[in-house]
């Protein structure tokens, strides 16, 4: 009986463990208002308790580079805040997502850096790149 209890505790610990989210991921983003969309790519890296993320996305046939401001990873959930420029406009996106076994799914909101006015919002998904 004691072995069964220990085995169940170990199994529960493995099932409750955080997923390994580090690595390269790629997927799609889609605007909820303009119909725009395209590829999204990011790499998550960890060094102890600190996470780093490098993210870019496609827009109008070009690749948009970003400057990451904040990265949070808690369990299966991620949260990124990054800045980028489009047509001379400084923008900031706040992205939230959750790992759902084989891929991330989530939402984003984009605002103007200057005054915080809303610009766009939509959905995104990404899977691990093999």
Phi, psi and omega in degrees: 000319180297320178297320179297318179297316179296317179299318179295320178296316179296318178297318179296322179295318179294316181293330181273352183296150177295143176290154177277101185267351181296145177134187180266139182226147179214147180189216185227150170239152181215126178290140176275349184242318186266344185084353176296160177183176179167194182282150171227138180223137175208155176239127175255131177228146178235146173225091185072238181267359183259135178248145173236148178219135174243120188228141172218160178212159181267139176211126178051042176082359179242166179260124182261121177274150182235161173245112184287130179256325183206138177228125175233133175229124179221109184063237180266004184257141177236154177213123180236143169232125183216155178252153175200164179244137173224121179051043178079002180259125178279121184236158178226129176249142174243120187242133172234145180200170180220139176284123183248047176091310181231352183199160170274145167225147181185192182230159175222154173228132179243134180230163173284135180295321186300314186227002179076008181292141182293139180245313185198166175198157180179207185237164177207160173210154179201141175244165179292135176276130183268000000 
